[in-house]
């Protein structure tokens, strides 16, 4: 850092405007948080009404045209199955959450730490980045059969797959954040005698935080996808496994109940990170 | 608050200078102790296309409590000079001495005010003003009263919880002035602080800075490319040549204080403006009255 400050022609605080700094569309935090939602109760009511109309319409349609349950069950039956059979689903929901959360935690921590370290060494970063990209773009479900073959049907292969799916996602976004070095702000901290560690905790990390949150959100969604995929491919438990189980038995109400649970998990991830973003990254918007 | 604690020391540190006294090129009004010495400062920057020569053999003495403006065209190395004074950048050659000790890194008795306020956007005003204390691991409590007084003085009361993006450029720069004064540095280095502000806000800020300087008696070194601003504020205007920056001439400004914006339209003031503009154009200054060439550069 010191050499960075000393060896180049300083810009003395002249910086590109924030809207020109974002490199990829993914790095634009506002794109994720500014999705338009209900602004008041009136709009929220309308959104609710739309759901009622769609579900009610489906219900009527299925009943009127006598659609067989194996093609599409009545929404009311899905609701009933979700309510009555929840104790059947619960251990599988827990298994999925366990795999997803532990894999995600491992991947996210490694991703953030790696991003923070690697961006300090541009040469290392250049060497490693293509491999991280490879991990990002390769569907990690693909390695599950291999891992299962080596490690058996336990949770370990799925946790590894989730970590490998979420970690690089978190890392690549966090790295974009840590790469945003605002020399003027670093100089400000240095003028008060800040140590390298203080510059990291008080300047570089807060500056990177919006991108880290984006990475964590995308990583969580990738983690959920991979957890469910891994359960479909090689597991005796979990919501993914239940999807295969219920569809093979043509228990479509149960099948759809599982899908509803997955949808809720996905939406929850979004909502959680929306609020985290509002709290910790809104200064950027 | 500021008035009470520091006004007395301000008057002790800045004895009134006799009017019409023309100091020599590098002399300092003799009755004041020297705060900072720039000793044969030379600076090269390494770039991909070779070295850039930013400063060449520049020497300067600044008295305690003096207001010095460093003026020059863009890219003349005036910011480089200031950053070398702050200890944030090394010199290739020469040295800066502050209060008798060479500057080798950031010093606690220096406060810096940057272009565009340089507030941290994720902190509100109060948290921004606390930033130096967090870095220095100083307890902010004993300074609380002083900070409140400063916030009041610059007219930011009631904005403590606002974030930088919610404030105008002028207000942001006021906040950064409070941040700088909060820990009571004896030397303030200002790097084109008002360059991004509109002309009216700039006038306002200049009046504010003059007031703060009068009340606190800080040594202020102020980099600008605005001739009027430099003359309005300074005891001495140090004019640099285009890159590499050398000393072109030092203009002592003996206009009475407190100065007003109206004064900037007086014939006395305009005369100095013209002299400085000619100096910048020709890289040196010839006194029209005596035809005495006071040229500070050797070509």
Interface residues (C-beta under 8 A of the other chain):
Chain A: X5 X6 X7 X8 X9 X10 X12 X13 X14 X15 X184 X185 X187 X188 X189 X190 X191 X192 X193 X194 X198 X202 X203 X206 X207 X209 X283 X284
Chain B: X45 X46 X47 X52 X79 X80 X83 X86 X88 X89 X90 X105 X106 X108 X110 X111 X112 X114 X115 X116 X118 X120 X121 X122 X131 X132 X134 X135 X136 X163 X165 X191 X192
